[in-house]
Amino acid sequence: MIRINVKKLDNNLDKIIFKGHANFDCYGKDIVCASVSSTVLCSVNAILSINSKSIKIERSDNLFIINVIENDSIVIKLLENMLRCLKDLEEQYPKNLKIS
């Protein structure tokens, strides 16, 4: 299961942590993992193209963290849109994706 943990600090987004694998199918064929990856990477790339200092990314095996450095309106709108898209996926695949 992919677990997404959204952390807020003083009512602002602080970080979003992604862990695990959806286990819908094997690696390389998992449509849930592919959907999550596409949604997240598209959002991250859009944010970085607008303001390269607004977020910081950390990556390792089965772990991806978005650290929010600047809570400006565009960054927040893009992150909230990303989370709405992921919420839609969670509703379709509740055994493979959990957002908290």
Buried (B, 14 or more C-beta within 10 A) or exposed (E): BBEBEBEEEEEEBBBBBBEBBBBBEEEEEBEBBBBBBEBBEBBBEBBBEEEEEBBEEEEEEEEBBBBBEEBEEEBBEBBEBBBEBBEEBBEEBEEBBBBE
